């Protein structure tokens, strides 16, 4: 089998998939896109991912996009890494959490940087930007109080959900939110930063 190729850009949610590949000890190739140069909108990349976003993972069977799908694929394709529960209910809970990060938390963050997706008026963009600290704090309040079981998202079992949470919690400071108000999330970030796979992905 040929090694998968991960398309990513610095500071994006693709970091979660990169961490997961390292955790699974899965050989892979990396292609870094320069968003400032609009490489994600190039014809070459749009042929891989017509959405013009990252991550995209080119596998032996075809291209996969969307972070929750890629994380589930890595966990199941490289099952020896034990990065997802085998129990169907526990797996669904992991997917519930990952879906919340993708559909709610990431969107709340994007309103501060990608306001043009939702409105044309610059005043609307400014209003969305002002709202980001509140909405992100609300999202992480839900994570702190209802999702993060500790020491990992699913309790004692580490999973790809932890890579995803680490990635998005890394956006809090730039969104005007102090992670210290969420002690469990802050502790999770410390634990993650000590993992060799996380260190390799960040490097």
C-alpha positions in Angstrom: 0.0 0.0 0.0 1.2 3.5 -0.8 1.5 6.0 2.1 -1.4 8.5 2.3 -0.7 12.1 1.5 -2.1 14.8 3.8 -2.7 18.3 2.5 -2.5 20.9 5.3 -1.8 24.5 6.1 -0.3 25.9 9.3 -2.8 27.0 12.0 -5.7 25.0 10.5 -7.7 22.1 11.8 -5.6 19.8 9.6 -3.2 19.6 12.6 -5.6 17.2 14.2 -5.2 14.7 11.4 -1.5 15.2 11.3 -1.3 14.3 15.1 -3.5 11.3 14.5 -1.2 9.9 11.8 1.8 10.3 14.1 -0.1 8.7 17.0 -1.0 5.7 14.7 2.7 5.6 13.5 1.3 5.7 10.0 3.8 6.5 7.3 2.5 9.5 5.3 3.5 12.3 3.0 2.8 16.0 3.7 1.9 18.7 1.3 1.8 22.2 2.8 -0.4 24.8 1.1 0.3 28.5 1.4 -3.0 30.1 2.1 -1.5 33.6 1.7 -0.7 32.7 -1.8 -4.1 31.2 -2.3 -2.7 27.8 -3.2 -5.9 26.2 -1.8 -7.7 27.8 -4.7 -5.3 26.6 -7.4 -6.7 24.4 -10.2 -4.3 21.6 -9.0 -5.6 21.6 -5.5 -9.3 22.1 -6.5 -8.9 18.9 -8.5 -8.1 17.1 -5.2 -10.6 19.0 -3.0 -13.2 21.1 -4.9 -14.0 22.8 -1.6 -10.6 24.5 -1.5 -10.0 23.8 2.1 -7.8 21.5 4.3 -7.4 18.9 5.3 -7.5 16.5 2.4 -6.1 13.0 2.6 -5.2 11.1 -0.5 -5.6 7.4 0.3 -5.1 4.2 -1.7 -8.9 4.2 -2.3 -9.4 7.9 -3.1 -9.5 11.3 -1.5 -11.2 12.0 1.8 -12.1 15.5 3.2 -13.6 16.8 6.4 -11.8 16.4 9.7 -14.2 14.1 11.5 -14.1 11.7 8.5 -10.3 11.7 8.3 -9.9 11.1 12.0 -12.3 8.2 11.9 -10.5 6.8 8.9 -7.1 7.0 10.5 -8.4 5.4 13.7 -10.0 2.5 11.8 -7.4 2.1 9.0 -4.6 1.9 11.6 -6.5 0.1 14.3 -3.2 -1.0 16.0 -3.0 2.6 17.2 -6.1 2.1 19.3 -7.2 5.6 18.6 -11.0 5.0 18.8 -13.3 2.8 20.9 -14.5 -0.5 19.4 -17.8 -0.3 21.2 -20.4 1.2 18.9 -21.9 3.5 21.5 -18.5 4.8 22.7 -17.5 5.3 19.0 -20.7 7.3 18.4 -20.0 9.4 21.4 -16.5 10.2 20.0 -18.1 11.1 16.7 -20.7 13.2 18.5 -17.9 15.2 20.1 -15.9 15.5 16.8 -19.1 16.6 15.0 -19.7 19.3 17.6 -16.1 20.6 17.1 -16.6 20.7 13.3 -20.2 22.0 13.1 -20.3 24.4 16.0 -16.9 25.3 17.5 -15.0 25.7 14.2 -17.9 27.7 12.8 -17.9 30.0 15.8 -14.2 30.6 15.3 -14.6 31.1 11.6 -17.0 34.0 12.1 -14.1 36.1 13.2 -11.9 35.3 10.2 -14.2 34.3 7.4 -17.1 36.6 7.8 -17.4 37.0 4.1 -18.8 33.5 3.9 -21.9 34.8 5.6 -22.2 38.5 4.9 -21.0 41.2 2.5 -21.3 44.3 4.6 -18.0 45.1 6.5 -20.1 46.2 9.4 -21.5 42.7 9.6 -18.0 41.3 9.6 -17.1 43.5 12.5 -20.2 42.5 14.4 -19.4 38.8 13.9 -15.8 39.4 15.1 -17.0 41.1 18.3 -19.2 38.1 19.0 -16.4 35.5 18.7 -15.0 35.6 22.3 -18.6 35.1 23.7 -19.5 32.2 21.3 -16.1 30.4 21.7 -16.3 30.7 25.5 -19.9 29.3 25.4 -18.7 26.4 23.3 -15.8 25.6 25.6 -18.1 25.9 28.6 -20.1 23.0 27.1 -16.9 21.0 26.5 -15.6 21.7 30.0 -18.9 20.8 31.8 -20.4 18.1 29.6 -17.9 16.5 27.3 -14.3 16.4 28.6 -14.4 13.4 31.0 -10.7 13.5 31.8 -7.8 12.9 31.5 -8.9 12.4 27.9 -12.1 13.4 26.1 -13.5 9.8 26.5 -12.1 9.3 30.0 -9.3 6.9 30.3 -9.0 6.0 26.6 -7.0 8.4 24.4 -8.6 8.9 21.0 -8.5 11.0 17.9 -10.9 13.3 19.6 -8.1 14.5 21.8 -6.0 15.6 18.8 -9.1 17.5 17.5 -9.7 19.2 20.9 -6.1 20.1 21.2 -6.1 21.7 17.8 -9.2 23.9 18.4 -8.4 24.8 21.9 -5.2 26.2 20.5 -7.3 28.9 18.8 -8.8 30.3 22.1 -6.1 32.9 22.8 -6.4 34.5 19.3 -10.1 34.5 19.8 -9.9 36.5 22.9 -10.6 33.7 25.4 -8.4 32.8 28.3 -8.1 29.0 28.5 -7.5 29.2 32.2 -11.2 29.7 32.8 -11.6 26.1 31.6 -9.3 24.1 34.0 -10.0 20.7 32.4 -9.3 22.0 28.9 -6.2 23.7 30.1 -5.0 20.5 31.8 -5.8 18.6 28.6 -3.6 21.0 26.6 -0.7 20.3 29.0 -1.1 16.6 28.7 -1.3 16.7 24.9 1.8 18.9 24.7 3.8 16.2 26.4 2.9 13.5 23.8 5.7 12.8 21.3 3.3 12.5 18.4 2.0 16.0 19.2 5.5 17.4 19.4 6.4 15.7 16.0 3.3 17.2 14.3 4.0 20.6 15.7 7.6 20.5 14.6 
